[in-house]
Amino acid sequence: MLETQDYQCPYCGEQVEALLDLSAGDQQYIEDCSVCCRPIVFTLQTDGEDWSLDVRGEND
């Protein structure tokens, strides 16, 4: 169950695309922005067919 989601980097403001694996359930992980290379905290919440993604800076 892979989905793609566009998000805005909390540091540089660029639109970036994330590939999300919904089969693993709720997750929190850190990935570097592909544009500015700063660490972004991803919080993925799943509820059946519904899901939401929150992104924030590491120190926010």
C-alpha positions, 0 to 999 in steps of 0.5 A: 500500500504505497501512496505519494503525497506532496508536502512543503519543506518547513525549512526551505519552503520547496514542494517535495513528494514523499512516498508513504508505506501505509501498510506499516500503520502509524509511524514517525520518522525523520528524512532529510529534505531532498532540496536543502538536506535539513531533517524533517520529522514525518508523522503518518497516521493511518485509520483503515483507508483514511490517513494523514501526514504531518511534517515539521522541522526537527526542533519545532 
